Amino acid sequence: QVQLVESGGGLVQPGGSLRLSCAASGFTFSRYGMSWYRQAPGAERELVASITSTGTGGSTNYADSVKGRFTISRDNAKNTVYLQLNSLQPEDTAVYYCHVAFWGKWGQGTQVTVSS
């Protein structure tokens, strides 16, 4: 069955960095677009970044709020999608979720807290 398992969250000071990982299984990873969402307390879940399948060029897209600070990438050999978070700010605090739209699956989420 399709599974997504995120890791890499934690507590970081403003200006710091984290790298989130999402390990996928149960489907041919390289064939599908992947995305990262986040949900802050009391807010709706929002799209942070997406990357298309390798066959369609692996194009990336970002929310305006994270452009220039976050980078999404994929390693098809490891069935893993990454989200590099740089220059983190308190407003980036949220649970970050990995998502594969074609299969309608979400990971369990990983908490990112940005605080001094």
Buried (B, 14 or more C-beta within 10 A) or exposed (E): EEBBBBBBBEEBEEEBEBEBBBBBEEBEBBEBBBBBBBBBEEEEBEBBBBBBBBEEEBEBBBBEEBEEBBBBBBEBEEBBBBBBBBEBEEEBBBBBBBBBEEBEBBBEBBEBBBEE
